[in-house]
Amino acid sequence: MSLFPDATLPEIEEAMRAAEEAFQQYQHTTPAQRRDFLQVVADLLEAAGDDLLQVAMRETHLPEARLRAERGRTAFQLRQYGQAAASGLHLDLRIDTANADRIPQKPDLRKMMVPLGPVVVFGASNFPFAYSTAGGDTASALAVGCPVVVKAHPAHPATSQAVAELVLKAAGLTRMPDGVFQHLHGVDNRVGEALVTHPLTRAVGFTGSYRGGKALFDLAACRDTPIPVFAEMGSVNPIFALPGRMKAHAAELAVQYVASLTLGVGQFCTNPGIVVAIANDSMECWAEKLQTELENIPSGNMLHEGIARQYHEGVQAMMAQAGVARLAAGQNPAGEQQGQAMMARVSAASFLANPALMHEVFGPFALLVVCTDVHEMMAVANQFGGQLTCTIWALEEELERHSSLLHLLAGKCGRLLFNGVPTGVEVCDAMQHGGPFPATTDNRFSSVGADALRRFTRPLCFQNFPEPLLPLPLRNNNAEGWLRLINGKPSYDSL
Ligand code: NAP
């Protein structure tokens, strides 16, 4: 029998009931109380020391340094989201006072964001800490007052279990209601399906494949009461290389690109899987440098067997497409679990004729799409669906001259980069991690940065309420000094 058996239907029922019961109390905790809870989770996570890293290393094949950094990022996220909640910014407080002299009379209206209710979070395989059990989705939901039920990713159940125990301990230490956080295992898809379709589930957070995210989104949409599914799915994060920048920095760009493509064996959602360039000597110079750089990259173990298998199949399928030729490859793999870095090239004409070439191959695989001129580059850009990021390599004056490319790409992604590479997602207020479908299922929101909290709230307006019965943030006395829009003007004052 498995050490981590799948949750049964009665266990799922019990978990959702407990989450709903917890919600009745948890939604009324103050943002400061929730900040303290998340702070203790972060402290315990850091105090768990190397033992936890060893468990994660065994399960994910990720190196210790990466896991250590990811755990640090997860603790930072928990603290930052807790502080964001305490700042009250996500509450979007608005007060429009009554006007009895107006005809008709204007009522007193006060609006704030309130928590949705129990949230189901699917752990992501490629971020065993930062987007799993106590990761960004969990931290966002807990920060705004939603209980969380985590479905552990089956590729790292022991890591997930160990982190879950820390969250439960933190909940006990900070006296959060029972059921505020629960953790279930599920190798069988039916566990996830039962959680998404459970009537008490109010929202879902997911990071993973298009197939998985879209399946869960469709299930949620077909419920008697549909609920939002915030799924972050595939993205090829195209880079558009204009000739001026290529000419001035070909070698530097090649080095930077190879490092980004092969980071973490390419298993990042912001991995830059397609470069679109214009055929000329600078591009060939870039490709030559890229070849020598890539040749030195060792193959690395991928996260789990399924991801490695899908990578090999994906690369094979790409290489079999018409007009696709191998450009460069990393060192040979030592076994089936390893992913060998690989880049192929294809003409823009072949690319435009074959939509299969736009599919993400999750791992260190990339395609160089060679255009005859900027017009063809525009046609290629136009072909892309929604992306998490788009990058333009250009000189400043080139960017000005090609503003139509810039505007086209702005409509395709959530984060637009001028030079640089898209890997490395800063956790901060101005970050946007989410793009038009199919990159995510709802591009109005971000899953990284304090704006991630907004996904799990909804607006509630109070009309003509007796002042003492209003929630604290909407009362006349602004005891916490929160920012509020009062009769159209931003204010930190009391009324
Ligand atoms: P996944 O297959 O999408 O699985 C993610 C989670 O969702 C797992 O817990 C999985 O459970 C569950 N799930 C998937 N399909 C489901 C369904 N139809 N019903 C209920 N639950 C479902 O992702 P993965 O295992 O991490 O990796 C597989 C592929 O996903 C990769 O090769 C890659 O293409 C993509 N991926 C993308 C990202 C990204 O950042 N966008 C990150 C990681 C992976 P089960 O495992 O039990 O099915």
Residues whose N, C-alpha, C, O or C-beta is under 5 A from the ligand:
A	BS01	NAP	F122 G123 S125 N126 K151 A152 H153 P154 G186 V187 D188 N189 G192 E193 T207 G208 S209 G212 G213 A215 E232 M233 G234 F268 C269 I307 Q310 F362
